[in-house]
Amino acid sequence: MVTQKPQGYHLSEPPAEPSAKPGCSSCLSIVVARENARSRGDYSGVSDRNVELRRHHGDAH
């Protein structure tokens, strides 16, 4: 049996996590919540906080 590599399939690095904008208490709050989730092993929560922070950046910055 011969196996072939999938055509057009490329792995890439996930996007970098967003960071808090200096002086923004809302950004800082979200980043702290993300780190708390990470410390509990709640990686779904980490992902949710990343989405929340990206949305906040789009709305507030």
Summary of the structure (lengths in Angstrom):
residues: 61
radius of gyration: 16.9
end to end distance: 55.2
largest distance: 60.1
contacts: 113
relative contact order: 0.16
helix: 54%
strand: 0%
